[in-house]
Amino acid sequence: DGGGLGGNHAIVRLDQSEIVTRAQNLVSEQYADAVVEGQFWSQTLFRQYRMPTSLMAFPAASFYGGLLRPESQNGVSSGNYLSCIDENAPTLLLRKTCLFEAIDTAGAGFEEETVARTSLTDGSRTSSLLVRDFSTLNREQADLTVRLVKELVEMWGLSPEDIGVITPYNAHASLLREILQADTVMQSVDVSTVDGFQGQEKLAIVFDSVRSNSDCEVGFLSDYRRINVALTRAKQKLVVIGDS
């Protein structure tokens, strides 16, 4: 439809029921039993006050053994979705009645890059050292993420302060900030790594997963705790971008 990437590429969008079904099929019975028996922590969080049911379903099934419950509707009832200014716009990527959307970039040619970064360690003049580390970014995926952020502001009427962009890698976060800072309207969009966003929440979250490679390496994305944080920051809209 009108939400394609152009050319021969396309964006595949999964609806909430398909996402939840896939998640439930992946849940480990042993993990669920361990949560019930309290093997991982002494007091498991069973009720949350941030997300409506449709946003909570995937993390509840995947990380809490299906035990997590919302407090009422947490301010989002049926029909109380974000309002689109022009629902007939041909370039819309997001849907009005879908609070949780997954945008699959497989086949779009969005290849990741590994970049070296050099920084000065803290310390005295004699002990400070130049340290080189490596991080990952994905330029095409960053452009798509920025396009989605702009759509949330321009077509859905969100304030930039109500939007958070989360990504696993510092280099990619820096790239996203650089692009958004070039637009004066978008400068107040909060961009952070998963670890940096812990404990925060936003009306809308765009999670840019970065990784896309022929070896199917996922890096930080293999840590379920980071995924849990990334998927539980949104109050009304969560968009996940990645290569399946």
Secondary structure, 3 states (H helix, E strand, C coil): CCCCCECCECCEEECHHHHHHHHHHHCCHHHHHHHHCCCCCCCCCCEECCCCHHHHHHHHHHHCCCCCEECCCCCCCCCCCCCCCCCCCCCCCCCCCCCEEEEECCCCCCCCEEEEEEEECCCCCCCCCEEEEEEEECHHHHHHHHHHHHHHHHCCCCCHHHEEEEECCHHHHHHHHHHHHCCHHHCCCEEEEHHHHCCCCEEEEEEECCCCCCCCCCHHHHCHHHHHHHHCCEEEEEEEEECC
